[in-house]
Amino acid sequence: MMSTRRVSVALAMLVTFACARSTHAAGFGLYEASARGNAMGGALVGDTGDASANYFNPANMTDLSGTHTLLGATAIHPTLDITANGEKNNLDSGWFAPPHAYVTHQLTDDWFLGFGLYTEFGLGTKYDSDWNLKWSSTETTLETMTLNPNVAYKVNDRLSLAAGLRMMYLDFDHRKTPFDNDTIGALPPPFPPLPVIGSMSTRVKGDSWGTGYNLGVSYKITDTLDAGFVYRSRVRHTVKGDFEVNSSAGTVVPVDIPNPLPYGNASARGEIELPPSWTAGLNYRPVERLNIGLAAIYTEWSTYDDLTMTFGPTLGNHAKLPRSSEQKNWKDVWRLGLGAEYLLTERWSVQGGYVCDMDPINRSHTDTMLPPGDRHIFSTGVGYAIDTWTLNASYGLIMMQSCSRSVSNGTKRMSVDFDDGFCHLLALSVGKRF
């Protein structure tokens, strides 16, 4: 068994790296949990082989003797062309780098503990402030970070079980210009109730902690075939924060009015429910040096039926937007991954993978917060091991399906083309065995 000192060193490495993070990734459901996992299309559910078992399947921790750590990050860069009414805009939100950090420790022959820090969900889009769909969105950021302690029990040589607690932090920031040269209200008393024509930009910002759980099963069907199953529960967030309004306006007749209007700021509150998912996978070793994996994830995105925010009384009767509600009505979808790893030598390995990630967005409720369309991901990677250290690097290319959708906010509607969507994924992970 490993000493307490070594476990403390491993935990210190994990915490130090986690606190060094700077930002999270674009996208909503994020699966970039390790460089090796990225390279293999996430097909490590049946047999993981390193501390990222905390994410892929915590029941696989029972294959890891002693203490294992894994630290890393994935740099993500999405680009997309969006054409609305003949005007082209480029979505280029820059680079994002969601981190991952894991540790596992063997307590006894049968009991194992683990801890993971990773990003499960994220969203980042940014457009020109004056683009012609600014009433839908100008900038949106949804960031999460999950803290995930796990425990695993080895029932026998073939079957292992695991359970974990997911403590998730969420930060949400959404900006748009819902009214531009529109009627945005009427003059408040003591002014005459004349219609006010002008522009209004809004910003909703808040954060939340939510909790959920995960369950894992690992079963060795034969000496060369392993199966795994993981369930992740839904996580409900009550986001609390601020609603900021900036406006400039005039009336149809010359009347002295306050400019900007006295809409001011208010408190904001909303519910966001992040979906449960079911994952199943197989890993097969036809020869000693080759590992072939399959993974299927079914995500119940239908729980994401709306995005509603209510605002505090600070705005009073002056508010054009006492409540904001956007219908989503997403659908449940599959994510399918295929991957392989081949050991070239005792030290060098190569990986490759493919993922088909299906689009959950309801065609009737498309918006510009998250571009629609299926994703196809092609990835490759390389690994190097020496003594008790491992180093993995990977590259992935996400190709987003081009599509045309109608975008509406209830009063405005516009035909939008989403084209040439790509996303580059560069990942690096370093592992240490104690």
N, C-alpha and C positions, 0 to 999 in steps of 0.2 A: 504493500500500500504506500501511497505517496505521503510525505510529511505535510503537516499543516503549513509550514513555511512555504513549500512549493505551491500549494493551493493559493496562498495569499499572493505570491508573486504572479500567478496566472490571473487572478482577479484584478490585480493592480494594472497589469498590461491591458486587460479588457477595458477597464474604466477609463484609463488614460487615453486610449484611442477613441473611445466613444465620445468623450468630452471635447475632442479635437474636431468634431464634425462641424461643417459650415452650413450645409443646406441639404435639401432632399431632392428627389427626382421628379421629373415631369411624368405625367401619366396618372391613372387612377388606381388600378390594381398593379402593384409592383412585385416582381418575382426575382429581382436581382439579389440573391441571398449569398452568393459566393462566386469567385471567378471560375472555379471548376464547375459549379452548378450551372452558371450562365452558359459555359461552353457546351455542356451536355443537355441543354434544353430543359433543365430542371429534373432530369430523369434519374434522381438519386433517392427515390422514395423507398424502394425495396432494399437497397444497400447503399449507405452514404459513405462510410469510411473515414470521416473526419468530424470535427466538432460542429460543423454546420448541420449535423443531425438534429440539433435543437430546432432548426427551421424545417428541414425536409421531412423528417420523421423522428421524433425524439425516442421512439422505441429502439431505433438503431444505435442509441448510446450504449446499449449492452454489448456491442461489439468492440468498444473502445476501453482497453485496460489502462489503468493509471489515470493521468490527467492530460487533457488535450485542450489547446486553445487555437483559435483562428481569428485573424483580424484582417480587415480589408475594406474596400470601397469600390463602387462602380460609377464611373463618370459617364453621364448621359447627355447627349446633345440632339434634340429634335428640331426638324425643320419641316415646313409645309407651306404650299401655296394655296391661298383662299381667294376665289374670285366671286364677287357679289355685284350683280348688275353691271358686269363688264369691267369692274375695277379690281385689279389684282393686289392682294396684300400678302406679305410674307410673314409667317409665324416663325420666329427665331428667338426662342426664350433663353438662349445661352446654354451654359453647361451646369449640370446639377450633379451632386456626388453623394448619394445615399450610402451610409456606412453599414458594415456588418461586423459583429464581434460576438464570439461564442467561447464558452468554456464547458467542459464536461469533466466529471470526477467519479471514479469508482469508489463507492463506500465499502461494499462487501462483494462477494462473488456474485450476488444476485441483485443488489441495489446500486443505482447510479443516479447522480444529480447533474443537472445542466442549467445553463443560463444563456439566453440569446438576446442580443440587441440588434434590431433591424427595422427596416421600413416596409410596411405592408401596403400602404396606400399613399398616393401622391398625385398632385395635379399642378401643372405650371404652364400657363399660356399668357402671352403678352403681345398686344397689337398697338399700332399707332393710335394715339389719343383721338385723332380726327378721322379715323377710318369709317366707312359707311355702315358698319354694323356695331358702332359704339354703343347703341342702345341695348345690344345683347351682352357685350362684354368688352372691356379694354384690357383688363388684367385680372387673372385669377390665380391664386395660390392656395393649395391644400397640402399641408405637410403633416406627416404622422411619424411617430417613433414608438416602437413596441418594446417593452421590457418583458421577457418571457422566461421565468423560472420553470424548470421541468424536473420530473422524477420518473425513472424507468425501472421496471422490475422484470428480471429474466425468469420466466415461469419454468422453462426447461431449455434444452439445447436448440429447440426449433421456434419456440414462441416467446415473444417479449411484448410487454404492455407499457404504455406511458401516458402521463397526463401533465398538463401545464396550465399556468395562469398567464393571461395576456393583459398587461397594463399598458394602455395605449394613450399617448398624448396626441392631440390634434390641434392644429392652428389653421384658421381659415381667413382668407383676405380676398374680397371680390370688389372690383371697381367697374363701373359702367356709366354711360350718359343716357339715361332712359328718356330724357326729353331734350330736344334740340330744335329751337325755334317752334315750339309747340305751346299749346295752352297748358300751363303747369299749375293752374289754380286761379283763385280770385283774391283780390286785395282783402287783407284782414281788417277788422275794425281797428281804429275809427275811420278808415278810408272807405270810399264808396266801393261796392262789390263789383268792380270792373274785372273782366278777364285779364289774366296776366300771360303775356307771350314771352317766352324766353327759353333758357337752357338750364338743365339741372344735372349735375354729376353727383354720384353717390359712391360711398365706400362702406362696406360692412366688414368688420374685423373682429374676430373673437377666437377663443380657444377653449379646450375642454380635456378632461380625462375620462376615459371609459374603460371598462373591464370586460373580458371574455375569457374563454378557456379553449384548450385544444386537447385532443386525444389522439394517441398513436398506437398502431399495432404493426408488429413485424413478424413474419412467419417464413421460415426456411422450408420451402416445398421439397427441394432436393438439395444436394450438396452444391449444385450449380445454379439453382433458381430460387430467388428470394422475392417475396411479395410484401407490400406495405400498404397501409391505409392510414389516412389522417383526416380528422374532422376539426374544423375551426369554427367556433360559434360566432354569431353576429355580435357586433359591439355598438352599443347605443351611446351617442354623444349628445349632451346638452351644451351647445356652444353659447357662451355669454361674452359680450364685448360691446363694441361701439358702432353706431351708425352715424356717418358724417355726410352732410349735405352742403354742396356749394352751388349757388345759383346766381344767375344774372338775368334781369328781365326788364320789360317795359310794358306799357299799356297801349291800347289803340288810340287813346286820347292823351293829351299832355297833362298828366297828373304827377305831382311829386310823390314818389314811392320809395320805400327803403330799398337800396340796391347794394349788396345782395339782399334778397328777401330774408325775413327773420325765421327761416326754417331751422337753422342751428343744428345741433347734434343731439343724439339721444342714445340711450342704452339699447342694446340689441340682444335678442335671444332666439335660438333656433334649434331644431332637432335634426341630427344627421345620423342615419342608421347605416353602418357599414356591414356588408353582407356576410352570411356564413358560407363556407365552402367545404366540399368533399373531395378528397384526393386519393387516388389509387395508383399504384405503380408496381412494375416488375423490373428486376435486374437479373440478367442471364449471363453466365460466363461459359461460352462454348469451349473455350480454351483458357488456360491459366492467365494469359496476358490480356485477354479481351473482356470488357464489360459492356454489355448492351442494355440500355434502359428504356423503359416506356413510362410515361406519366400522363394521367388524365385528371384535370381539375374541373369540377362542376361548381360554379359560383352562382348563388341565388341573388342575382342583381335585382330581382323583382322587389326586394325589400326597399330599394331606392326608388320610391314612388313620387316623391316631391322634395323640393328644397324650399322650406318656408321659414321666414324670419319675421318676428314681431318686434316692434320698437316701442320704447318707453314713452311716458307722457310729456317729455321735454318738448316735443314738437307741437303738442296741443292740437288745436283745430287748424293750424297753419299747414299741416303736413299733407302733401300730395301722396306720400307713401307711408301711411301708418303701418302697413303690412306688405311684405313682399313674398309672393308664392309662385314658384315655377314648377310646373308639372314635369315629371321625368318618366315614370312608368316604364322603367327599363325591364329587360327580359333576362331570364336565366340562360347562361351560355356555358360552353365547354372551352377549355384550353388544353390542347393536346401537344405533348412533347416527346421527341425521340432523340436519344443521344447515345454516344459510344465513347469508350476510352480504351486506348491501347498502350501497354507498357513497352516502350522501345528498348529500354535497358533497365537496370535496377534503379537508376536515378531519373531517367527522362520518360515522360509520358505525353501523349497527345490526345486531344478530345475534339469532338464535333457534335453538332446538334441542330435540330430544326423544331420550330414551334409554330402551330397555328392557333392564334388567339382570336376568338370570335367576338364580334361587336355586339354589346348588350344594349346600345342606344335605340330607343323607340323612334322610328322615322317621323312620327307625328310631333315629337317634342325635341327635335334636334336643336342644339344651341352651339355657341362658339366657345363655351367654357372648356369643352373637350371635343376634339375633332372625331367624327364618326368613321366607321370602316373597319373591316377585319385587318389583323396584323399578321404578317409572316416574318419569322425571325430565323436568320441563318447565323450560326455561331461556330467559332473554333477557339482552341486554347492549347496551352502547353503547360506542363508541370515539371518541377525539378525537386528532388528529394535528396537530402544529405544528412546523415546521422539522425538527429531528432527534429530537423527543420524541413518544412515544405514551402515551396513558392509556386503559385499558379497565376497565370495571366491569360486573359481571354479578350476576344473581340466579337461583337455581335452587331448585325445590321437588321434593323426593323424596317420592313417595307409596308407602308400603310396603303390600303386599298383606296383607289380614287373613287369618288362617288359624288352625286349631286343630291342635295337635300333642300327642303324649304325650311327656313328659320323664321320664327315668329315670336313676338312677345305679347300676343293677345290683341294688339291694335295695329302692329306693323308686321308685314310679311315680305320676305325676300328670298329669291332663289340663289343658292350658294353652291359653288363647285369646290370640292376639296381635292387637290392634286399634288403629285410629287412629294408625298410624305415619306420622310426617312428619319431614322433615329440611329445614332451611333452609340455603342456601348463599349466602354473600355474598363476592364476590371482587373484588380490585383488583390490577391489574398496571401497572407503569410501565416503559416501554422507552426506551432511548437508543441512537442510532446514531452511531458515531464515524467 
